[in-house]
Amino acid sequence: MKNYSDEQILKGILRHDNLILQYIYKQFYYQVNLFIKKNSGNEDDANDIFQEAIIVIYRKLKENDLVFEASSFQGYLFSVCRFLWLKQLEKRRIEQEKINDSLPFQEDVYDDSLVELVEKNEKYGLYQKHFKTLSTDCQKLLQLFFEKVPLSEIARIMGYKGEKYAKKRKFKCKELLISRIKQDTEFKKILEDDT
């Protein structure tokens, strides 16, 4: 199997390059899986954490906010996975002393922007979960609205009789989404974490 440099890996993540993503899984997943299983987790947890770490790294790359002079991609990935898993354990209220640490760890990863990004990720996950429960009509309408498509254009695309009706529908769909999110127990947990 071909070996990729850190730079090739990062560029690959940005391009959603399947070969690079497969390479990352083949090279690094095993160790993360082992670490999570040793620390009160299972295969599904390991999968979730690994995927979330890749998303976090992708977002940091997009925001030009990824710095890891001191470490390699591998070290950075492990540190992000470790951070995400500790946060998950904290949520599950398992005391920290039980951490059976086997991943190489770098302190320099824990900057505020990472913490912020992980929190954004949680909120985005919650939003996605409830967005998918909306009708196809509402999803399409809100998607266009979030992409800043003008209401007159939205009305045309959606086949509504006018801008006024599009505005009313958008308001109703948005309200529905917000109320579903607010009723979610995860939302209450995120609120508690923010205080």
DOTIKOL-759987 format. One line per field, with one value per residue: z, y, x of N, C-alpha, C in turn; residue in one letter. Coordinates in nm, 3 decimals. Layout:
<rs>
n.zz <- Z_...
n.yy <- Y_...
n.xx <- X_...
ca.zz <- Z_...
ca.yy <- Y_...
ca.xx <- X_...
c.zz <- Z_...
c.yy <- Y_...
c.xx <- X_...
code <- A_...
</rs>
This chain:
<rs>
n.zz <- 0.000_-0.081_0.069_0.218_0.242_0.519_0.416_0.174_0.278_0.417_0.207_0.065_0.243_0.236_-0.029_-0.023_-0.095_-0.180_-0.181_-0.011_0.225_0.273_0.315_0.553_0.730_0.715_0.812_1.067_1.214_1.367_1.602_1.734_1.774_1.948_2.171_2.245_2.304_2.522_2.701_2.810_2.579_2.262_1.940_1.773_1.899_1.856_1.578_1.538_1.675_1.532_1.277_1.344_1.425_1.183_1.050_1.213_1.168_0.894_0.893_1.033_0.855_0.639_0.749_0.756_0.988_1.096_1.275_1.322_1.405_1.589_1.584_1.402_1.136_1.220_1.500_1.559_1.476_1.656_1.897_1.867_1.849_2.102_2.263_2.182_2.268_2.544_2.605_2.538_2.726_2.955_2.926_2.964_3.220_3.330_3.553_3.523_3.605_3.520_3.275_3.045_2.918_2.594_2.366_2.177_2.286_2.248_2.396_2.273_2.107_2.225_2.180_2.214_1.987_1.895_2.092_2.066_1.804_1.829_1.992_1.820_1.629_1.771_1.803_1.538_1.461_1.604_1.489_1.227_1.272_1.340_1.125_0.925_0.991_0.905_0.658_0.307_0.153_0.338_0.406_0.160_0.114_0.340_0.299_0.063_0.161_0.358_0.191_0.104_-0.105_-0.281_-0.166_-0.364_-0.570_-0.442_-0.413_-0.681_-0.752_-0.576_-0.658_-0.546_-0.490_-0.451_-0.320_-0.062_0.040_0.037_0.230_0.457_0.468_0.506_0.759_0.914_0.876_0.984_1.249_1.329_1.309_1.503_1.736_1.757_1.797_2.041_2.211_2.233_2.435_2.418_2.341_2.572_2.728_2.591_2.630_2.906_2.922_2.809_2.999
n.yy <- -0.120_0.221_0.485_0.791_1.137_1.373_1.613_1.537_1.382_1.573_1.742_1.558_1.505_1.749_1.744_1.541_1.295_0.965_0.756_0.851_0.880_0.613_0.516_0.652_0.530_0.260_0.285_0.414_0.364_0.127_0.161_0.368_0.250_0.044_0.195_0.320_0.100_0.001_0.185_0.190_0.187_0.085_-0.088_0.066_0.316_0.375_0.396_0.617_0.821_0.828_0.907_1.155_1.290_1.311_1.483_1.709_1.774_1.825_2.051_2.233_2.257_2.375_2.621_2.724_2.676_2.492_2.377_2.199_2.190_2.067_1.803_1.501_1.419_1.186_1.193_1.418_1.346_1.132_1.271_1.437_1.245_1.131_1.349_1.393_1.154_1.160_1.373_1.263_1.058_1.206_1.316_1.089_1.059_0.901_0.836_1.013_0.889_0.631_0.620_0.451_0.487_0.469_0.596_0.796_1.124_1.471_1.780_2.025_2.028_2.098_2.358_2.653_2.682_2.426_2.308_2.470_2.407_2.139_2.163_2.307_2.112_1.923_2.067_2.101_1.837_1.777_1.955_1.853_1.599_1.659_1.810_1.624_1.504_1.664_1.749_1.673_1.893_2.108_2.073_2.124_2.388_2.525_2.466_2.610_2.865_2.884_2.887_3.137_3.209_3.428_3.514_3.545_3.393_3.146_3.097_3.063_2.833_2.644_2.637_2.795_3.027_3.287_3.535_3.609_3.386_3.203_3.313_3.280_2.999_2.936_3.047_2.884_2.628_2.669_2.733_2.488_2.321_2.439_2.404_2.126_2.072_2.203_2.043_1.819_1.599_1.602_1.864_2.004_1.910_2.015_2.285_2.297_2.236_2.465_2.656
n.xx <- 0.084_0.048_0.234_0.143_0.234_0.211_0.119_-0.002_-0.206_-0.362_-0.440_-0.587_-0.798_-0.929_-1.016_-1.196_-1.097_-1.128_-0.937_-0.737_-0.886_-0.954_-0.700_-0.631_-0.810_-0.720_-0.459_-0.472_-0.705_-0.722_-0.564_-0.700_-0.947_-0.873_-0.789_-1.032_-1.193_-1.058_-1.126_-1.397_-1.557_-1.711_-1.713_-1.886_-1.873_-1.603_-1.599_-1.772_-1.632_-1.392_-1.480_-1.590_-1.361_-1.223_-1.397_-1.376_-1.108_-1.121_-1.288_-1.129_-0.920_-1.052_-1.108_-0.862_-0.717_-0.553_-0.291_-0.003_0.278_0.446_0.378_0.286_0.055_-0.066_-0.023_-0.172_-0.430_-0.479_-0.476_-0.697_-0.899_-0.877_-0.940_-1.207_-1.321_-1.282_-1.444_-1.686_-1.701_-1.709_-1.957_-2.102_-2.061_-1.855_-1.601_-1.292_-1.056_-1.051_-0.936_-0.750_-0.471_-0.340_-0.278_-0.051_0.009_-0.055_-0.017_-0.044_-0.263_-0.498_-0.638_-0.843_-0.997_-1.038_-1.195_-1.417_-1.491_-1.560_-1.780_-1.944_-1.977_-2.129_-2.363_-2.430_-2.471_-2.698_-2.876_-2.876_-2.987_-3.255_-3.330_-3.348_-3.586_-3.784_-4.039_-3.988_-4.037_-4.012_-3.742_-3.612_-3.690_-3.580_-3.311_-3.257_-3.306_-3.103_-2.890_-2.897_-3.070_-3.280_-3.614_-3.811_-3.710_-3.700_-3.973_-4.039_-3.884_-3.991_-4.248_-4.446_-4.723_-4.640_-4.405_-4.476_-4.610_-4.403_-4.240_-4.399_-4.417_-4.147_-4.103_-4.276_-4.160_-3.906_-3.969_-4.078_-3.856_-3.687_-3.843_-3.845_-3.574_-3.533_-3.682_-3.535_-3.342_-3.068_-3.015_-3.070_-2.862_-2.641_-2.689_-2.657_-2.384_-2.282_-2.322
ca.zz <- 0.000_-0.095_0.186_0.185_0.337_0.593_0.327_0.081_0.355_0.443_0.080_0.033_0.329_0.182_-0.158_0.000_-0.178_-0.122_-0.159_0.109_0.340_0.299_0.370_0.693_0.805_0.722_0.890_1.202_1.286_1.460_1.731_1.797_1.813_2.065_2.280_2.288_2.365_2.655_2.786_2.823_2.452_2.175_1.797_1.721_1.954_1.786_1.443_1.550_1.715_1.421_1.174_1.394_1.423_1.043_1.020_1.286_1.096_0.767_0.918_1.070_0.730_0.560_0.812_0.762_1.130_1.142_1.297_1.409_1.379_1.682_1.568_1.269_1.116_1.306_1.638_1.568_1.466_1.782_2.003_1.846_1.887_2.247_2.317_2.157_2.350_2.683_2.612_2.534_2.856_3.052_2.908_3.023_3.362_3.378_3.612_3.440_3.651_3.451_3.144_3.027_2.803_2.512_2.246_2.193_2.316_2.243_2.470_2.188_2.026_2.297_2.179_2.229_1.862_1.883_2.185_2.003_1.686_1.874_2.038_1.698_1.569_1.847_1.771_1.398_1.460_1.658_1.385_1.116_1.317_1.334_0.989_0.847_1.026_0.841_0.527_0.198_0.114_0.436_0.394_0.038_0.136_0.435_0.234_-0.027_0.246_0.419_0.084_0.076_-0.230_-0.253_-0.147_-0.492_-0.642_-0.368_-0.450_-0.818_-0.750_-0.502_-0.722_-0.461_-0.565_-0.439_-0.219_0.070_0.084_0.061_0.359_0.560_0.476_0.563_0.901_0.975_0.874_1.077_1.382_1.355_1.333_1.631_1.849_1.769_1.856_2.182_2.289_2.239_2.561_2.383_2.337_2.712_2.774_2.530_2.702_3.039_2.900_2.773_3.113
ca.yy <- 0.000_0.345_0.572_0.932_1.234_1.449_1.716_1.468_1.340_1.691_1.784_1.455_1.526_1.866_1.708_1.422_1.191_0.834_0.677_0.904_0.848_0.469_0.503_0.697_0.422_0.142_0.313_0.470_0.329_0.017_0.212_0.446_0.148_-0.022_0.292_0.342_-0.024_-0.011_0.291_0.183_0.207_-0.032_-0.068_0.179_0.439_0.399_0.442_0.753_0.914_0.838_0.989_1.292_1.349_1.348_1.601_1.821_1.811_1.884_2.188_2.318_2.282_2.470_2.752_2.754_2.689_2.368_2.394_2.098_2.185_1.978_1.662_1.453_1.402_1.073_1.243_1.513_1.268_1.059_1.366_1.481_1.131_1.118_1.462_1.369_1.042_1.208_1.458_1.169_0.989_1.307_1.321_0.968_1.068_0.797_0.915_1.024_0.802_0.502_0.629_0.356_0.560_0.402_0.673_0.905_1.239_1.602_1.884_2.144_2.017_2.149_2.502_2.689_2.666_2.285_2.291_2.540_2.332_2.016_2.205_2.340_1.982_1.864_2.143_2.072_1.701_1.787_2.024_1.756_1.492_1.705_1.859_1.506_1.462_1.756_1.704_1.703_2.030_2.197_2.059_2.193_2.531_2.577_2.455_2.726_2.983_2.889_2.919_3.279_3.228_3.527_3.456_3.541_3.279_3.026_3.078_3.010_2.696_2.556_2.639_2.865_3.133_3.417_3.558_3.615_3.249_3.142_3.367_3.217_2.858_2.934_3.074_2.765_2.519_2.705_2.718_2.345_2.269_2.492_2.343_1.986_2.075_2.242_1.934_1.708_1.597_1.640_2.010_2.048_1.879_2.113_2.411_2.285_2.243_2.602_2.749
ca.xx <- 0.000_0.124_0.238_0.120_0.292_0.109_0.063_-0.092_-0.324_-0.445_-0.501_-0.685_-0.916_-0.998_-1.078_-1.281_-1.036_-1.158_-0.814_-0.672_-0.971_-0.935_-0.565_-0.636_-0.877_-0.633_-0.339_-0.486_-0.828_-0.698_-0.515_-0.808_-1.044_-0.815_-0.792_-1.171_-1.242_-0.994_-1.181_-1.543_-1.628_-1.725_-1.683_-1.966_-1.815_-1.476_-1.635_-1.827_-1.525_-1.296_-1.543_-1.603_-1.227_-1.192_-1.480_-1.315_-0.984_-1.164_-1.338_-1.015_-0.847_-1.132_-1.097_-0.718_-0.689_-0.491_-0.148_0.057_0.423_0.515_0.344_0.254_-0.090_-0.105_-0.028_-0.282_-0.553_-0.498_-0.508_-0.835_-0.985_-0.868_-1.015_-1.350_-1.367_-1.288_-1.563_-1.798_-1.703_-1.753_-2.102_-2.160_-2.028_-1.763_-1.492_-1.172_-0.945_-1.055_-0.873_-0.642_-0.419_-0.240_-0.250_0.045_-0.075_0.010_-0.088_-0.065_-0.385_-0.615_-0.658_-0.984_-1.072_-1.078_-1.308_-1.528_-1.531_-1.628_-1.913_-2.019_-2.008_-2.240_-2.484_-2.461_-2.523_-2.834_-2.952_-2.890_-3.078_-3.393_-3.354_-3.388_-3.723_-3.880_-4.088_-3.895_-4.070_-3.948_-3.596_-3.569_-3.714_-3.480_-3.180_-3.247_-3.299_-2.970_-2.794_-2.922_-3.146_-3.386_-3.747_-3.884_-3.652_-3.745_-4.114_-4.040_-3.830_-4.080_-4.380_-4.543_-4.791_-4.574_-4.299_-4.540_-4.637_-4.270_-4.194_-4.482_-4.375_-4.012_-4.120_-4.335_-4.062_-3.800_-4.027_-4.093_-3.721_-3.640_-3.914_-3.799_-3.440_-3.545_-3.742_-3.440_-3.267_-2.929_-3.011_-3.063_-2.726_-2.549_-2.713_-2.592_-2.239_-2.244_-2.332
c.zz <- 0.000_0.037_0.143_0.288_0.407_0.502_0.229_0.151_0.376_0.318_0.040_0.114_0.274_0.053_-0.144_-0.085_-0.112_-0.093_-0.031_0.233_0.376_0.364_0.519_0.780_0.824_0.816_1.038_1.282_1.397_1.600_1.808_1.853_1.943_2.188_2.335_2.356_2.505_2.754_2.776_2.693_2.374_2.030_1.739_1.770_1.877_1.647_1.445_1.578_1.600_1.311_1.218_1.392_1.282_1.006_1.087_1.211_0.963_0.789_0.955_0.945_0.647_0.617_0.821_0.904_1.184_1.154_1.377_1.379_1.462_1.652_1.423_1.255_1.211_1.451_1.659_1.569_1.598_1.894_1.991_1.888_2.039_2.314_2.302_2.247_2.497_2.703_2.617_2.669_2.965_3.047_2.975_3.171_3.414_3.431_3.532_3.479_3.575_3.317_3.139_2.902_2.725_2.387_2.273_2.200_2.308_2.307_2.376_2.106_2.093_2.297_2.186_2.103_1.844_1.970_2.122_1.885_1.724_1.921_1.919_1.632_1.637_1.810_1.628_1.385_1.504_1.553_1.270_1.148_1.299_1.196_0.903_0.878_0.962_0.708_0.420_0.154_0.206_0.422_0.275_0.056_0.227_0.374_0.143_0.053_0.307_0.316_0.032_-0.062_-0.198_-0.248_-0.277_-0.574_-0.577_-0.408_-0.589_-0.820_-0.687_-0.562_-0.634_-0.540_-0.549_-0.325_-0.077_0.127_0.117_0.198_0.474_0.581_0.543_0.714_0.973_0.985_0.978_1.222_1.424_1.389_1.470_1.748_1.868_1.835_2.005_2.270_2.308_2.369_2.537_2.387_2.478_2.767_2.720_2.600_2.836_3.026_2.873_2.894_3.209
c.yy <- 0.126_0.424_0.717_1.022_1.306_1.550_1.653_1.427_1.460_1.740_1.687_1.471_1.642_1.834_1.595_1.306_1.054_0.750_0.720_0.866_0.699_0.444_0.541_0.588_0.303_0.164_0.340_0.422_0.226_0.068_0.291_0.351_0.080_0.069_0.307_0.218_-0.044_0.087_0.300_0.204_0.078_0.007_0.053_0.312_0.476_0.455_0.587_0.855_0.936_0.929_1.135_1.363_1.393_1.475_1.725_1.870_1.879_2.029_2.283_2.353_2.387_2.612_2.798_2.765_2.564_2.388_2.274_2.082_2.076_1.831_1.627_1.450_1.294_1.120_1.335_1.440_1.196_1.155_1.416_1.370_1.118_1.227_1.438_1.258_1.082_1.292_1.369_1.099_1.083_1.318_1.201_0.958_0.950_0.870_0.900_0.926_0.670_0.505_0.542_0.401_0.486_0.483_0.778_1.035_1.368_1.708_1.998_2.141_2.089_2.299_2.530_2.663_2.521_2.258_2.351_2.461_2.205_2.050_2.240_2.211_1.916_1.934_2.112_1.932_1.699_1.851_1.926_1.650_1.535_1.760_1.743_1.460_1.553_1.699_1.745_1.849_2.131_2.192_2.140_2.344_2.591_2.574_2.576_2.854_2.998_2.921_3.061_3.303_3.325_3.459_3.445_3.419_3.148_2.994_3.015_2.863_2.599_2.550_2.702_2.981_3.271_3.422_3.553_3.475_3.178_3.184_3.298_3.071_2.846_2.951_2.949_2.651_2.544_2.688_2.571_2.284_2.312_2.424_2.197_1.979_2.105_2.132_1.818_1.715_1.635_1.791_2.065_2.025_1.983_2.248_2.410_2.299_2.386_2.695_2.730
c.xx <- 0.088_0.122_0.222_0.187_0.178_0.039_-0.037_-0.222_-0.418_-0.515_-0.611_-0.813_-0.998_-1.073_-1.179_-1.229_-1.054_-1.035_-0.745_-0.754_-0.959_-0.799_-0.563_-0.700_-0.784_-0.516_-0.365_-0.606_-0.804_-0.659_-0.622_-0.913_-1.000_-0.827_-0.936_-1.227_-1.182_-1.056_-1.333_-1.620_-1.642_-1.693_-1.757_-1.911_-1.688_-1.503_-1.681_-1.717_-1.428_-1.353_-1.553_-1.468_-1.190_-1.271_-1.420_-1.191_-1.021_-1.210_-1.225_-0.934_-0.920_-1.120_-0.952_-0.668_-0.621_-0.341_-0.100_0.205_0.488_0.488_0.317_0.103_-0.141_-0.123_-0.147_-0.415_-0.582_-0.538_-0.652_-0.931_-0.991_-0.954_-1.166_-1.403_-1.378_-1.413_-1.688_-1.813_-1.754_-1.905_-2.167_-2.128_-1.944_-1.641_-1.362_-1.060_-0.941_-0.985_-0.748_-0.569_-0.314_-0.207_-0.143_-0.033_0.005_-0.076_-0.128_-0.193_-0.501_-0.624_-0.809_-1.064_-1.116_-1.200_-1.433_-1.583_-1.606_-1.768_-2.002_-2.066_-2.127_-2.370_-2.528_-2.523_-2.669_-2.925_-2.980_-2.995_-3.224_-3.430_-3.407_-3.530_-3.829_-3.927_-3.987_-3.913_-3.999_-3.796_-3.544_-3.578_-3.606_-3.340_-3.157_-3.230_-3.160_-2.861_-2.814_-2.986_-3.259_-3.524_-3.826_-3.840_-3.698_-3.890_-4.124_-3.997_-3.930_-4.222_-4.487_-4.605_-4.727_-4.474_-4.355_-4.561_-4.506_-4.219_-4.268_-4.438_-4.238_-4.020_-4.172_-4.234_-3.951_-3.847_-4.035_-3.956_-3.670_-3.710_-3.871_-3.662_-3.450_-3.602_-3.645_-3.359_-3.121_-2.912_-2.996_-2.923_-2.627_-2.565_-2.645_-2.441_-2.193_-2.246_-2.218
code <- M_K_N_Y_S_D_E_Q_I_L_K_G_I_L_R_H_D_N_L_I_L_Q_Y_I_Y_K_Q_F_Y_Y_Q_V_N_L_F_I_K_K_N_S_G_N_E_D_D_A_N_D_I_F_Q_E_A_I_I_V_I_Y_R_K_L_K_E_N_D_L_V_F_E_A_S_S_F_Q_G_Y_L_F_S_V_C_R_F_L_W_L_K_Q_L_E_K_R_R_I_E_Q_E_K_I_N_D_S_L_P_F_Q_E_D_V_Y_D_D_S_L_V_E_L_V_E_K_N_E_K_Y_G_L_Y_Q_K_H_F_K_T_L_S_T_D_C_Q_K_L_L_Q_L_F_F_E_K_V_P_L_S_E_I_A_R_I_M_G_Y_K_G_E_K_Y_A_K_K_R_K_F_K_C_K_E_L_L_I_S_R_I_K_Q_D_T_E_F_K_K_I_L_E_D_D_T
</rs>
